């Protein structure tokens, strides 16, 4: 039975550039890094983000990070001159909540998202 997400692999091109982006721009906690093996692992609220360069696997992941303040986080991305795909926008509204989303590229060209339920 699946009970959650343990780890997500994200394909990278340059391990040092990717570590800098995930650590300093996204402000995720670096758990361990093995630059000589093109691998790094970050903590993300109970899930691991695995940055890796593995020629056997040609896949990319769309990751939707949860934000508690999408406007502030979006401003930080812009301040770091991150390539923005979609500015924050409401994508769903119910009687209880509004779901907001923005999309951007990481240092390796992967498309990532921020989401917030307000």
Steps between C-alpha positions, in 0.01 A plus 500: 500500500628845413507732800682806363787629290844399629725637226477681168782482245576813300730472201785752506776609264744673739503374860670804654266745328200287602613479864542878511150553357316252722689609813517878452205587277240241610652493851467124541718323757793314345511153658802365316691560178729286291616737223749244367202270436271782378258447790348715775206452736280769655232490770157630405246460780541125536587423137846485347590678180771299323699699247683267267668464166439147381518425128292183550191705585375766262212641699406827661259555784250776560521584866235705673647653815259616767535864603352676800541841329511469121529874435808537725659185359429620146669832580808312623513301175485823299772656718723203413420560130338156468328438167127530565256289298174606673450775753287415806141442397192348656435164335207380710253648743262321734285628783787435743823569311671648200781304336783710358783390273808644332757326280872561445817330379780381722868543413486182288197594290251283695154650541402532866186634665400671821148440633308653784152433630371818661 
